[in-house]
Amino acid sequence: MSLTFHWFLPTNGDSRHVVGGGHGTPVTGSGRDRPPTVGYLSQIARAAEDLGFVGALTPTGAWCEDAWLTTAMVSQNTERLKFLVAFRPGFVSPTLAAQMASTFQRQTGGRLLLNVVTGGESHEQRAYGDFLDKDARYRRTGEFLRIVRDLWDGKTVDLSGEHLRVEEARLAHVPDPVPEIYFGGSSPIAGEVAARHADVYLTWGEPPAQVAEKIAWARRLAEREGRALRFGIRLHVITRDTSAQAWAEADRLLDGFDPQTVESVQAGLARSESEGQRRMRALHGGSRESLEVHPNVWAGIGLVRGGAGTALVGSHDEVAERVAEYHALGIDEFVLSGYPHLEEAYWFGENVLPRLAARGLWHHPFETSPVPAAQVPFTS
């Protein structure tokens, strides 16, 4: 089985420095260096497509451009790349969301994947008119996904739930193919929803031992539902010809973190209701010291950014080895990013992917024959 790699579209702006934001924190850094125009995002998307990334994640929230509209436009400038669209089910009716997904599939030739984000920050949810607490939001997400999946199956849906109600809901056209659902969450109720409705369970880039525990937990929950999940991980990446060069780049990014910005972002993230965000913060504790939490796993990004806060840092061989290590735990999909996103896509795609191909772990998804494995030797 070939590993699947996705890249990231920085719809909050891009830079040669870390652009923060997410989980209720404002955008920080130099996102204005490269505004998230359709032209620039299309440039990243085309590079990712050529390099062999299957899809591209777009975030959701008040801190970035709308994912549905942005990807609909960028999709017209690509041919095969899929779009992992993050959206919050409390903001759109389930019938409309199912219809939007069906339309997206027809207009792009089946290139939609869905990243369902329940929302971990009540103050941000309230800004959108959503006043449910966190557990209630997850219960609503479960009802939402039940309706959407039934509609995609061509059923007429009548449901009167705790939070959602539809009568004689039906789609004129079901999506073909049905979009896969990606879902993350570290709280008990998040695991329950993932076990019942997700195709791919996503985790942020925690050290391998913690990821192994999370995979085992989610797998048990899915087995109780008579289902099986695939597993993915969300990471940043800094890969260079030598380890010293990669760590020098990490140090350069760290030097750009203003202490007051770090303090402000960490104070905001400390108020987060997200269990996953709490686990991210625990890796660094707000300190610039001891940021390598596992060989080649660096927690520095999380000092100024909500959500995914760790990066794989090292030589191309070291980064390939870490990918293989996570894969051995059960991770088959990797959602990656780096600053700036255009250049880092090439660093990874031109140097790490061939090394993984040499080990038989990856082949280019858009080529009829695998990348010749003999071209780049893999060393562990």
N, C-alpha and C positions, 0 to 999 in steps of 0.2 A: 504494500500500500504506500503510495507516494504521500508525503506530508503536504499539507495545504498552507500556503502563506498568503496573508492579506496585508495590504499597506494601509495608510491613513491619509485622509484628506483634511488638512488643517483649516477648517472653515471658521476659525477664530483668528486667522492670520499666521504667517510664518516668518522665520528669522534665522540668523546664524546663532541666536541665543535662544534659551528656553522661553517659550510663550506659555504662561500659566493660565489658569482658569478652571472652571468646573467645580462641582459640588458646593455651589453657593458662593464661591470666591470670584472676584472680578478678574478680567483678563489682565495679566501682568507681563512685562517684558516688551519686546519690540515687534509686536504683531503687525505694526504699520509698515515694517520694512518690506514685507511682501503681502499686500492685502489679499484676502481670499476672493479674488475675482474669478469668474468662470474661466478666463483664459489661463491664469496661473494654475488653478486646480485641475484644469484639463491637461496641462503640461505634466503635472505629477501623475495623473491617471494614465496618460499614454505611456509614460516611462514605466510605471508599475505593470501595465499590460505587456509591454515588450519584454520586460525582465522575467516575467513568469509568475507574478502575483495573481491569484485568482480573483480577489476582490479588494475593495477599499472601504474601510469603516469611516463613517461620518458621525460626529458627536451630536448630542442634542442638549438644549438648554438655552437660557437667556444670554449666555456668554458667546454664542457662535451663531452662524447663519443657519436657517432652517434646513434640515437634512433632506426632506422630501423634494423641495423646490430646487435646491442646489444640485442634487444628484440627477434629477430629471434633466437639467440643462447640461451637466457635464457628460451624461450618458450619450448625448448626441455627437460628442467629439471622440468617442471611443467605439470599439467594435465588439470586444469580448469580455472586458473587465466587468465583474459584478459589483454591486454596491450594497454594502452592509449598512443599511439605513437604521440609525438609532431613533426610536420614537417612544413617547410616553403614552401609554394607553388611556390614561385619564383625560387626555386633552381632545380626543377624537372619538366619535361613536364607533363601536365595533363594526357596524355594517358599513359605514363610510370607509373605515380603515381597510376592511376586506376588499371593498370596491377599488380603493386607491391602489392596493397591491396588485389586484387583477389588471388594472389599467397599465400600471408600470411594467408588468410582465409582457403584456402584448406590445407595448410601444418600444420596449428595449430588447425583445427577443429572449425573454426569460432571465434577466440579469439582476433580479432583486433578491437580497437576503435581508432578514429583519432582525435587528438587535432590540429586543424589548427591554426598556428601562423603566422600572416602576417609579423611581424617584426617591432618593434618600434624604432630601432636604425639605422639610415642611414649609419653611419660609419662602423658598423658591416656588414650591407648588402653589402656595397661596397667591403669589403674584399672578399666576395663570387662572385663578379662580377655583383651585382645588383645595378643599379644607379638610380632607380626610387625614387621619393619622397614618403612620407608616404601615402598621399591620393591616389596616383597612384598605390601604392602597394595594397591598399584595393580594388581598382577597378579591378586590375588584379586578386586578390583572388576571387572576384565575378565571373569573367569569368572562372577561373580555376574550381571552384566548380560546375558551370553550366555544363561544359564539363564532369567532372568526374561523376556527378550524372547521366547524360544522358548515359554515357558509362556503368555504373552499371545497368542501366535499360535495357541494351541490344540494345540500339539504335546505328545506324551509325551516327556519328556526323560530321557536317560541320559547322565551325564557323570562322568568320573573325572579331575579336573584336579589341578593342583599343590596347590591349597588346598581345593577344594570337590568334593564327590561327592554325586550324587543318582541314585536308581534309580527308574524308572517314575514320575517326577514328572508330575503332570497337574492342571490346575485343573478343578473342576466347572463354573465359570462364568468365562469370559474377560471382562476389563474392556471396557466400551463407553462412551466411546472409550478406546483405549489411552492411558495417561498419557504425556505428553511428558517426556523426560529432559533436565534441565539439568545441566551439568557444567562445573566450572572446574578450573584447575590450570596452572601455568607451567613445570613440569619436563618434560623430554623424555618420560618415561613417561606423565605425565598427558596430554600431547598425543596419544599413541598411543591411549590408552583413549577419549578424547573423539572422536577421528576414527572409531573403530569403532562406538561405541555411543550417542553423544549426539545429541540433536536440536538443542539450543541450547548453544553454548559461551559461558560467562560469564567475564568479566574484571572485576577490581576497577578502580576509577576512576583509572587512570593518565593522564598527559597524552596528548593525541591522537596525537602521533608514536609513542609507545610502544604505544598501543592499535592503531594501524595495523599496526605490525610483528607484534603478537601475532595479529591477525586473519589476516594473510597467512600466517603460520606454521601456524595451525590449519587454514586453508583448504587449503593444500598437503597437509597430512597427510590430510585427509578425501578429497581428490581421489585420492590414491594408493589409498584404500580403495574408490573408486567411489561416494563419498557426498558430500553437500552439507550444510553446517551453517548454521544461523542464528546470529546473534551478539547477545549482551546484555551490559549493563554494570551494575555495582552501585555506587551512589553515594548519599551523603547530599545534602540540598538545603536551602539557606537563601535564600528568594526574598522580596523585599519591594517596595514601591512605588518605592523609589529605591535606587540602589546604596549610598549612604551608610547607609541604614537597614539593609541586609543586612549590610554589613561591621561595623556597630556591634553587630549580633547575634552575628556571629562573634567579635568581640572580647569580648563578654560571656561567651560560652561559654569562650573561652580564659582569661579572668580567673578562671574557676572551677576551673582545673586546678591542683591542689596540686603544687608542685615535687617533693615526695617521692613522690607518686603517679605522676607522669610518669616519674621515675627508676626506680621499681619496675616499672612496666608495661614500659618499654623494656628493662630488664634481662631480663624474662621473655620478651619477644618476640625478643630477640637470640638466645635459645636455640632458637627455632622452626626446625623442619626444612622449613617451607613456603617454596618459592621465591617464591610470590606475596607472602607476608608479608615476605620480605627486600626485595622490590621496593617494597612499601609503605613500609617503614622508610627506604629509601634516599631517598625523596622529601623527608623532613624531617630525617633524621639525629639525631632526638631533640632538635632545637633549636626554640625558639619563633620564630626569625628566618626570614625569607624563606619563609613558608608558602604563598604564592600561587605554585604551580608551573607555572601556565599561566593566562592571563586567566580569572578567575572560577572557577578550580579551586584549592581550599584544602585543604592536607594536615593541618590542625590536629587533626581528629578522631582521626587515627592516633596522636597522642601518648598517648592514654589508652584506646584501644580496639584490640583485635585484629581482624584481618580487614579489611573495608572501612574505609578511613581518610581518604577524601577527600570533599569536598562541593562542589557547585556553589553559588557565592555571588554574588549580584548582584541587580539589578533584574529584574523579570519579563521584560523584553525581552532582557536580557543572558543570563539563564538559558535562555530559549527559543533564543537564538542558539547557545549552547553545545550544547544538545540537537541542534540542526540540524547543528552541526559534527561531533559524534560520529556522527550518522546518515549523514553524507556518507562516513564511513570504512567503513560497513557495519553499524553497530549499529542493530538494529530493535527491541530490547526494553530497557527501562530499569527496573531494580529500585531503588526510591528509599526514603528514610527521612529523618526529621528529628526534632529534639527541641523540644517534645514531639510525639509522632507524630500525635496527633489534630489539633492546630492546624496543624502543617506540611502535613498532607494537604490541608487547606482552602486554605492559602496557595498551594500548587502547583496544585491542581485547579481553583480558581476564577480563577486569574490567568495561569498559564503554559499550561495546556492550551488555553484559547480562542485564545491567540496562535499556538499551533502549528496549530490548526484553521484560522485565518485564512491560514496559509501552505499549507494543503492537506496537512499532515503527520499530522493526527490527526482522528478523529471518535469520538464517544462510542460505545463498543462495545455498549451496551445500549439505544441509541435507534435507531429505524428510519430516521431521516434524519440527516444530518450536522449538527453545530453550525453555525449560520449564520456564514459566514466574515466577513461584513461588520461584525459586531458589534464586533470588537476588531482594530484595525489592527496589523500586524506591522512592526516597524522593526528593521533590523539595525544 
